[in-house]
Amino acid sequence: MSNNNWNYPTTIWVGKDRIKDLYLACSNLKIQNPLFVTDKDLINLPMVKEVISKIKNRINNIVVFSDFSGNPFGENVEEGVKEFKKNNCDGVIAFGGGSGLDVGKAIAFMSAQTRPIWDFEDIGDYWKRANNENIPPIIAIPTTAGTGSETGRASAIINKETGVKKIIFHPKFLPSIVILDPILTKDLSPRLTGATGMDALAHNLEAFCAPGFHPMADGIAIEGMKLIKKSLLNAVHNGNDLDARSDLLAAASMGSTAFQKGLGAIHSLSHPLNAKFNIHHGLSNAIFMPYVLTFNREAIEERIISICDYLNLSKSFNSFLEWILDLRKELEIPHKLSDVIDINKLDIDELSEMALNDPSTASNPKTLTISDMKIIYKNSISGELFK
């Protein structure tokens, strides 16, 4: 495996042991007093302690913030901003899965703002409300290959008062340097490797299917899907396969880059469940994937067929769908939502309204109504795919 430096969509350092270049990244960005942001589960792992210890040997004034878990809340960002300002930090090292990266990026952005974080939701030109000056640089280091948040211009943060997951957007959320080191992902369990890989697949797939003319995003999304098809099962069955791990890291970053074109109902349906029930985002995306594919079939069938050759699949929509279903089965991902949630706790009306109002809904290939959302939720509970 060779080391590579990419410069799209930002500076990305790729390869085995590139975490050793963390100090160089800080030096390049003139970060002397970073806030190291990771979640409360990762902070106690030997791998993370080693990374922090090594950077402390080069930078004396590193501050660690880890008081949050998966599916973070706005309050977590506020607490991080207080730590950032109290310690006069001048940059953020965002380390971990989607939650660590999203919180780290949001802390850096919000450290320069006076308005509440919800004023920068991904709606219209809300991002123009921001103060663009003095937003500190961000170094992003993913430890999972799923969200692709390291190459994203947004963070997913839950508003605790409303229970709604909001997408907070600004171009300066994009990290200045990304480090993709497959060694950091090799201890990920087979279950999480599968769920995060399906998250990356959902990003690439929905970006490709989103309407509109964006051939650059389409090309990235197709190659991202091919890398996942090539390497996800290899990484699940052999966690030490660093080539497969590297492929998945690249595919995750590619998915996030591609979905500037748009996402769709897989994400619209997932976000309410992530906020209300703390279900892993990749798992919920994987569950909804075939239901949304079959719901959207008439709008996407030709596009799906057009890429089957490249993915080494028989040239039909059904062969693509069968690949998704077989992949989920081999990853032991449940087919029905009712397999992971007590359906008696589900308020379909509330969830459907939240899903309809989700930012991802607008770019679904088929126009969605509240009735559509209810039907897809109900089908995902019963296990019945659309004909």
C-alpha positions in Angstrom: 0.0 0.0 0.0 1.5 3.3 -1.1 0.9 6.7 0.6 -0.8 9.3 -1.5 -1.7 13.0 -1.1 -4.9 14.2 -2.7 -6.2 17.7 -3.1 -9.9 17.2 -3.8 -12.2 18.2 -2.3 -9.6 19.3 0.3 -6.1 18.2 1.2 -6.2 14.5 2.0 -3.3 12.4 3.2 -4.0 8.7 2.5 -2.1 5.6 3.6 -0.9 3.3 6.3 0.5 5.1 9.4 -0.4 8.5 8.1 -1.6 9.3 11.6 2.1 9.9 12.3 1.8 13.0 10.2 -0.7 14.6 12.6 2.0 17.0 14.0 2.9 18.0 10.4 -0.7 18.8 9.7 -0.8 21.0 12.8 2.4 22.7 11.8 1.2 23.3 8.2 -2.0 25.0 9.6 -0.1 26.8 12.3 -2.1 25.1 15.0 -0.2 25.4 18.3 -3.0 24.9 20.8 -5.6 22.4 19.4 -8.8 21.1 20.8 -8.8 17.3 20.3 -12.4 16.3 19.9 -13.5 12.6 20.1 -16.5 10.8 21.7 -16.7 9.3 25.2 -16.5 5.8 23.9 -13.3 6.3 21.8 -11.4 8.4 24.4 -10.6 5.3 26.6 -9.3 3.1 23.7 -5.5 2.5 23.7 -5.3 3.6 20.1 -6.7 7.0 20.9 -4.6 7.4 24.0 -1.5 6.6 21.9 -2.5 9.2 19.3 -3.0 11.9 22.0 0.2 10.9 23.8 2.3 11.2 20.7 0.9 14.6 19.7 1.4 15.8 23.2 5.1 15.0 22.8 5.2 17.6 20.0 2.5 20.1 21.2 2.3 20.9 24.9 -1.0 22.8 24.9 -3.4 20.2 23.6 -6.9 20.1 25.2 -9.2 17.1 24.9 -13.0 17.3 24.7 -15.0 14.0 24.7 -18.2 14.6 26.7 -20.6 13.3 24.1 -21.8 10.1 22.4 -23.2 9.1 19.0 -26.0 11.2 17.6 -24.8 14.4 19.3 -26.9 17.3 20.6 -26.5 21.0 20.2 -25.6 21.2 23.9 -22.5 19.1 23.2 -21.3 21.6 20.6 -21.9 24.5 23.1 -19.9 22.8 25.8 -17.1 22.2 23.3 -17.1 25.8 22.3 -16.7 26.8 25.9 -13.7 24.5 26.3 -12.2 25.9 23.0 -12.5 29.5 24.2 -11.5 28.9 27.8 -8.3 27.3 26.7 -7.6 29.8 23.9 -7.4 27.0 21.3 -6.5 27.9 17.8 -7.6 24.8 15.9 -9.6 21.6 16.1 -8.5 18.0 15.6 -11.8 16.1 15.0 -11.1 12.4 15.6 -13.5 9.4 15.4 -16.7 8.4 13.6 -19.5 10.6 12.4 -20.3 12.1 15.8 -16.6 13.0 16.6 -16.1 14.6 13.2 -19.5 16.4 13.2 -19.0 17.8 16.8 -15.4 18.8 16.1 -16.3 20.7 12.9 -19.3 22.4 14.6 -17.2 23.5 17.5 -14.6 25.1 15.2 -17.4 26.9 13.2 -19.4 28.0 16.2 -16.4 29.3 18.1 -16.6 32.3 15.7 -20.4 32.8 15.8 -22.7 34.8 18.0 -26.0 33.4 16.7 -27.3 30.0 17.8 -26.3 26.9 15.8 -29.9 26.4 14.5 -29.7 29.7 12.6 -27.3 27.9 10.2 -29.5 25.0 9.3 -29.1 23.8 5.7 -32.0 25.9 4.3 -31.7 28.3 1.5 -28.9 30.8 2.1 -29.0 30.5 5.9 -25.3 29.9 5.8 -24.7 33.5 4.7 -25.7 34.6 8.2 -22.4 33.3 9.5 -19.4 35.3 10.5 -16.7 34.0 8.1 -13.8 35.5 9.9 -11.7 33.8 12.6 -13.1 30.3 12.0 -10.2 28.1 13.1 -8.7 25.4 10.9 -9.9 21.8 11.2 -8.0 18.5 10.9 -10.3 15.5 10.4 -9.3 11.9 11.1 -12.0 9.3 10.6 -11.9 6.0 12.5 -14.9 4.6 10.6 -15.6 4.4 6.9 -19.1 5.5 6.7 -20.3 9.1 7.2 -17.6 10.7 5.1 -18.0 13.7 7.4 -14.3 14.4 6.9 -15.0 15.7 3.4 -18.4 17.3 4.2 -19.5 20.9 4.5 -22.1 20.1 7.2 -22.7 18.5 10.6 -25.7 16.5 11.7 -26.7 17.7 15.2 -29.9 17.0 17.2 -32.0 19.8 18.6 -32.9 18.3 22.0 -35.9 20.6 22.4 -37.6 19.4 19.2 -36.0 16.0 19.0 -35.1 16.7 15.3 -31.8 16.0 13.7 -30.7 19.2 11.9 -28.1 19.5 9.1 -25.9 22.6 9.9 -24.1 23.8 6.8 -21.4 26.2 5.9 -18.5 25.9 3.3 -16.0 26.4 6.1 -17.1 23.2 7.8 -14.9 21.5 5.3 -11.7 20.5 7.1 -8.4 21.9 5.9 -6.5 18.6 6.1 -7.9 15.0 6.3 -5.9 12.0 7.3 -7.2 8.6 6.0 -5.3 5.9 7.8 -6.7 2.4 7.5 -4.9 1.3 10.6 -7.2 3.4 12.6 -10.2 1.4 11.4 -8.9 -2.2 11.6 -10.2 -2.8 15.1 -13.7 -1.8 14.1 -16.0 -4.8 14.8 -17.5 -6.7 11.9 -20.9 -5.4 12.8 -19.9 -1.7 12.8 -17.7 -2.2 9.7 -20.8 -3.5 7.9 -23.1 -0.8 9.2 -20.7 2.1 8.4 -20.0 0.6 5.0 -23.7 0.5 4.2 -23.9 4.2 5.3 -21.2 5.0 2.7 -23.1 3.0 0.1 -26.3 4.9 0.9 -24.5 8.2 0.4 -23.0 7.2 -3.0 -26.2 5.5 -4.2 -28.6 8.4 -3.2 -26.2 11.0 -4.7 -26.1 9.1 -8.0 -29.9 8.7 -8.1 -30.6 12.4 -7.1 -32.0 14.4 -10.0 -30.1 17.1 -11.7 -27.0 17.5 -13.9 -23.8 16.9 -11.9 -21.6 14.4 -13.8 -18.7 15.0 -11.5 -20.7 13.9 -8.5 -22.2 11.0 -10.5 -18.7 9.7 -11.5 -17.5 9.9 -7.9 -20.6 8.1 -6.6 -20.3 5.2 -9.1 -16.7 4.6 -8.2 -17.5 4.8 -4.5 -20.1 2.1 -5.0 -17.6 -0.1 -6.9 -15.1 0.2 -4.1 -17.7 -0.8 -1.6 -18.8 -3.8 -3.7 -15.2 -4.8 -4.0 -14.1 -4.5 -0.4 -16.9 -4.3 2.2 -17.3 -8.0 2.7 -13.5 -8.5 2.7 -13.1 -5.9 5.5 -16.0 -7.5 7.5 -14.5 -11.0 7.2 -10.9 -9.9 7.7 -10.5 -6.8 9.7 -6.8 -6.7 9.1 -7.1 -6.3 5.3 -5.7 -2.8 5.1 -6.3 -2.6 1.4 -10.0 -3.2 1.9 -10.1 -0.8 4.8 -8.4 1.8 2.6 -10.9 1.3 -0.2 -13.8 1.8 2.3 -12.2 5.0 3.7 -11.9 6.4 0.2 -15.5 5.3 -0.6 -16.8 7.1 2.5 -15.0 10.3 1.6 -16.3 10.0 -2.0 -19.9 9.6 -0.8 -19.8 12.8 1.2 -18.2 14.6 -1.7 -20.8 13.3 -4.1 -23.9 14.0 -2.0 -23.5 17.8 -2.5 -25.7 16.8 -5.5 -28.4 15.6 -3.0 -29.6 12.6 -1.0 -33.1 11.2 -0.7 -35.7 9.3 1.3 -33.2 6.8 2.8 -31.8 9.6 4.8 -35.1 11.4 5.3 -36.5 8.3 6.9 -33.4 7.6 8.9 -32.8 10.9 10.6 -36.0 10.9 12.7 -35.2 7.4 14.0 -31.6 8.4 14.8 -32.9 11.4 16.8 -35.7 9.6 18.6 -34.3 6.2 19.2 -30.5 6.6 18.9 -30.3 4.0 16.2 -27.0 3.8 14.4 -27.3 5.9 11.2 -25.7 3.3 9.0 -27.9 0.6 10.3 -31.1 2.6 9.7 -29.9 3.5 6.2 -29.2 -0.1 5.4 -32.7 -1.2 6.6 -34.5 1.5 4.5 -32.4 1.1 1.4 -34.4 -1.6 -0.5 -37.7 -0.1 0.4 -36.7 3.3 -1.0 -35.1 1.8 -4.1 -38.3 -0.1 -5.0 -40.4 3.0 -4.1 -38.3 5.1 -6.5 -38.0 2.4 -9.1 -39.8 4.1 -12.0 -37.7 7.3 -11.6 -34.3 5.6 -11.2 -34.5 2.2 -13.1 -32.7 3.4 -16.2 -29.9 5.0 -14.2 -29.4 1.9 -12.1 -29.3 -0.3 -15.2 -26.7 2.0 -16.8 -24.2 1.2 -14.1 -24.7 -2.5 -13.7 -22.0 -3.4 -16.2 -19.5 -1.3 -14.3 -20.4 -3.0 -11.0 -20.2 -6.4 -12.6 -23.9 -7.1 -12.2 -26.4 -8.4 -14.6 -27.9 -5.5 -16.5 -31.3 -5.1 -14.7 -32.8 -3.2 -11.8 -33.6 -6.5 -10.1 -30.0 -7.7 -10.2 -29.0 -4.5 -8.4 -31.7 -4.9 -5.9 -30.7 -8.5 -5.3 -27.1 -7.4 -4.7 -28.3 -5.0 -2.0 -30.5 -7.7 -0.4 -27.8 -10.3 -0.5 -25.2 -7.9 0.9 -27.5 -6.9 3.8 -28.1 -10.6 4.5 -24.4 -11.5 4.6 -23.8 -8.5 6.9 -26.6 -9.8 9.2 -28.5 -6.5 8.8 -32.2 -6.9 9.7 -34.7 -6.7 6.8 -37.4 -5.1 8.9 -37.5 -2.0 11.1 -39.5 -4.0 13.6 -36.5 -6.2 14.2 -34.6 -3.3 15.8 -37.4 -1.2 17.4 -40.4 -1.9 19.5 -43.1 -0.9 16.9 -45.4 0.0 19.8 -43.1 3.0 20.5 -43.3 4.2 16.9 -45.5 7.2 16.2 -45.7 6.8 12.4 -47.5 10.2 12.0 -44.9 12.1 13.9 -42.0 10.3 12.2 -43.5 10.8 8.7 -43.9 14.5 9.3 -40.3 14.8 10.5 -39.1 12.8 7.4 -41.1 14.9 5.0 -39.5 18.1 6.5 -36.0 16.6 6.4 -33.6 18.5 4.0 -32.8 15.2 2.1 -36.4 14.9 1.0 -36.2 17.7 -1.6 -33.7 15.7 -3.8 -35.4 12.4 -3.7 -35.9 11.2 -7.3 -39.7 11.0 -6.8 -41.7 13.8 -5.2 -42.7 12.7 -1.7 -45.9 13.3 0.3 -46.7 12.6 3.9 -48.7 9.6 2.8 -45.6 8.2 1.0 -43.6 8.5 4.1 -46.2 6.7 6.1 -46.4 3.9 3.5 -42.6 3.4 3.4 -42.4 3.3 7.2 -45.2 0.7 7.3 -43.6 -1.4 4.6 -40.3 -1.3 6.4 -42.1 -2.7 9.5 -43.9 -5.4 7.6 -40.9 -6.3 5.3 -42.9 -5.8 2.1 -41.0 -4.3 -0.8 -42.8 -2.1 -3.4 -43.8 -4.0 -6.5 
